[in-house]
Amino acid sequence: MSVGGCLSASSSFYHRNNNSIYYSVGDAHHHHHQHQQQNQHFFSSSASRNRHGLDDFVDSLPKKGEDGKPDPVEPIGRAWEAKELRIKSNEDLHKLWYVLLKERNMLNTESHLSRARNELFRHPTRITKVKKTMSRIKFVLTERAMKEYEVAMERAMQAEEEETRAQLQVEAETKLRERKRQINTE
């Protein structure tokens, strides 16, 4: 681990200092310089930013105040409630799941880098909110699957009842015809 924070994984590494991001994969070295304006507002979700490559796994650099210390962490939203997720389509839930998955991976990377640098993790509650929302998405999808199963079972039972009724009706009509034939032949 370098002073600036280096995360090793097989033949690739990631390094970040005050205003630049460096990463290397095999023999290909890349340098991505981040320009930050003092009044520029960054969204709290890493998936909402235009990013590429390993940048998805690291949050933006903390803004520095006039005293050179990092500004307090920007407030973030809350976890999605199950009732809010129930009104979303399966496609929307699928998209949200992958946005949250990227966010969770980014936060886990940030947490690891913070520990490696002996720094406080900037977003300790954010990962909890992401995990809660992901858990609630699973819950809502499980509810939907159970409802679909119940509807399918009801339809199968109705079809079986209708088939049984139809068979009984055919048997009753057959017996009635046989009985009429017996009466006519007597």
C-alpha positions as CSV (number, residue, x, y, z in Angstrom):
1,M,0.0,0.0,0.0
2,S,1.4,3.3,-1.0
3,V,1.1,6.6,0.9
4,G,-1.6,7.9,-1.4
5,G,-3.6,4.6,-1.1
6,C,-3.1,1.8,-3.5
7,L,-5.5,-1.1,-3.9
8,S,-3.9,-4.2,-5.5
9,A,-5.8,-6.8,-7.3
10,S,-3.9,-9.3,-9.5
11,S,-2.0,-7.3,-12.2
12,S,-3.9,-4.1,-11.7
13,F,-3.6,-1.3,-9.2
14,Y,-5.3,2.0,-8.3
15,H,-3.7,5.1,-6.8
16,R,-5.3,8.4,-5.9
17,N,-3.7,11.6,-4.5
18,N,-5.2,15.0,-3.9
19,N,-6.3,15.9,-7.4
20,S,-5.5,13.0,-9.7
21,I,-6.5,9.4,-10.2
22,Y,-3.9,6.9,-11.5
23,Y,-4.6,3.3,-12.3
24,S,-2.8,0.5,-14.1
25,V,-4.0,-2.7,-15.7
26,G,-1.1,-4.9,-16.8
27,D,1.3,-2.8,-18.9
28,A,-1.3,-0.2,-19.8
29,H,-1.0,2.9,-17.5
30,H,-3.7,5.5,-17.3
31,H,-3.8,8.9,-15.7
32,H,-7.1,10.6,-15.2
33,H,-6.8,14.2,-13.9
34,Q,-9.9,15.4,-12.0
35,H,-10.6,19.2,-12.2
36,Q,-12.9,20.4,-9.5
37,Q,-14.4,23.8,-9.3
38,Q,-15.1,25.1,-5.8
39,N,-18.8,25.7,-6.4
40,Q,-19.4,22.6,-8.5
41,H,-22.0,20.3,-7.0
42,F,-21.5,16.5,-7.2
43,F,-24.4,14.1,-6.8
44,S,-24.2,11.6,-3.9
45,S,-24.7,8.6,-6.2
46,S,-21.7,7.4,-8.1
47,A,-23.9,5.8,-10.7
48,S,-25.4,9.2,-11.6
49,R,-22.0,10.6,-12.7
50,N,-20.5,10.2,-16.2
51,R,-17.6,7.7,-15.4
52,H,-15.6,5.0,-16.9
53,G,-13.3,2.1,-15.9
54,L,-12.2,2.0,-12.3
55,D,-13.6,5.4,-11.6
56,D,-16.9,3.6,-10.8
57,F,-15.3,2.1,-7.7
58,V,-14.2,5.4,-6.1
59,D,-16.2,8.4,-5.0
60,S,-15.3,11.9,-6.0
61,L,-12.5,13.5,-4.0
62,P,-13.6,15.4,-0.9
63,K,-14.0,19.1,-1.4
64,K,-11.5,21.2,0.6
65,G,-12.5,24.3,2.5
66,E,-10.5,27.5,2.7
67,D,-8.5,26.1,5.7
68,G,-7.4,23.1,3.6
69,K,-9.5,20.6,5.6
70,P,-12.1,18.5,3.9
71,D,-15.6,20.0,4.0
72,P,-18.2,18.0,5.9
73,V,-19.9,15.2,4.0
74,E,-22.8,16.3,1.9
75,P,-26.1,15.0,3.2
76,I,-27.5,12.0,1.4
77,G,-31.0,10.7,0.9
78,R,-32.8,7.8,2.6
79,A,-33.2,4.2,1.7
80,W,-36.2,3.4,-0.6
81,E,-39.3,2.1,1.3
82,A,-40.9,-1.2,0.2
83,K,-44.2,0.6,-0.6
84,E,-42.3,2.9,-3.0
85,L,-40.6,-0.1,-4.7
86,R,-43.9,-1.9,-5.1
87,I,-45.1,0.7,-7.6
88,K,-42.0,0.3,-9.8
89,S,-42.0,-2.1,-12.7
90,N,-39.7,-5.1,-12.7
91,E,-37.5,-3.4,-15.3
92,D,-37.1,-0.3,-13.1
93,L,-36.3,-2.5,-10.1
94,H,-33.7,-4.3,-12.2
95,K,-32.1,-1.0,-13.2
96,L,-32.2,0.3,-9.6
97,W,-30.6,-3.0,-8.4
98,Y,-27.6,-2.5,-10.7
99,V,-27.2,1.2,-9.7
100,L,-27.2,0.1,-6.1
101,L,-24.8,-2.7,-6.8
102,K,-22.3,-0.3,-8.3
103,E,-22.9,2.1,-5.4
104,R,-22.3,-0.6,-2.9
105,N,-19.1,-1.7,-4.6
106,M,-17.9,1.9,-4.7
107,L,-18.6,2.3,-1.0
108,N,-16.9,-0.9,-0.1
109,T,-13.8,0.2,-2.1
110,E,-13.9,3.6,-0.3
111,S,-14.2,1.9,3.0
112,H,-11.2,-0.3,2.3
113,L,-9.1,2.7,1.1
114,S,-10.1,4.7,4.2
115,R,-8.9,1.8,6.5
116,A,-5.7,1.5,4.5
117,R,-5.0,5.2,4.9
118,N,-6.0,5.2,8.6
119,E,-8.8,7.7,7.8
120,L,-12.4,7.9,8.8
121,F,-14.8,6.5,6.2
122,R,-16.8,9.5,4.9
123,H,-20.1,7.6,4.3
124,P,-20.7,5.1,7.1
125,T,-24.5,5.3,6.9
126,R,-24.7,5.4,3.1
127,I,-23.7,1.7,2.7
128,T,-26.5,0.7,5.2
129,K,-29.1,2.6,3.2
130,V,-27.9,1.0,0.0
131,K,-28.0,-2.5,1.6
132,K,-31.5,-1.8,3.0
133,T,-32.8,-0.8,-0.4
134,M,-31.3,-3.9,-2.0
135,S,-32.9,-6.1,0.6
136,R,-36.3,-4.4,0.1
137,I,-36.0,-4.9,-3.7
138,K,-35.5,-8.6,-3.0
139,F,-38.5,-8.6,-0.7
140,V,-40.8,-6.9,-3.2
141,L,-39.7,-9.3,-6.0
142,T,-40.3,-12.2,-3.7
143,E,-43.8,-10.9,-2.9
144,R,-44.5,-10.6,-6.6
145,A,-43.3,-14.1,-7.3
146,M,-45.4,-15.5,-4.5
147,K,-48.5,-13.6,-5.8
148,E,-47.8,-14.9,-9.4
149,Y,-47.6,-18.5,-7.9
150,E,-50.8,-18.1,-6.0
151,V,-52.6,-16.8,-9.1
152,A,-51.2,-19.6,-11.2
153,M,-52.4,-22.2,-8.6
154,E,-55.9,-20.6,-8.4
155,R,-56.1,-20.8,-12.2
156,A,-54.9,-24.4,-12.2
157,M,-57.5,-25.3,-9.5
158,Q,-60.2,-23.6,-11.4
159,A,-59.2,-25.4,-14.6
160,E,-59.1,-28.7,-12.7
161,E,-62.6,-28.0,-11.2
162,E,-64.0,-27.0,-14.6
163,E,-62.4,-30.2,-16.1
164,T,-63.9,-32.3,-13.3
165,R,-67.3,-30.6,-13.7
166,A,-67.2,-31.2,-17.5
167,Q,-66.3,-34.9,-16.9
168,L,-69.1,-35.3,-14.4
169,Q,-71.5,-33.6,-16.8
170,V,-70.4,-35.9,-19.7
171,E,-70.8,-38.9,-17.4
172,A,-74.2,-37.7,-16.3
173,E,-75.4,-37.1,-19.8
174,T,-74.1,-40.5,-20.9
175,K,-75.9,-42.3,-18.1
176,L,-79.0,-40.3,-18.9
177,R,-78.9,-41.4,-22.5
178,E,-78.4,-45.0,-21.5
179,R,-81.3,-44.8,-19.1
180,K,-83.5,-43.3,-21.8
181,R,-82.5,-46.1,-24.2
182,Q,-83.3,-48.7,-21.6
183,I,-86.7,-47.0,-21.0
184,N,-87.4,-46.9,-24.8
185,T,-86.4,-50.6,-25.2
186,E,-88.6,-51.8,-22.4
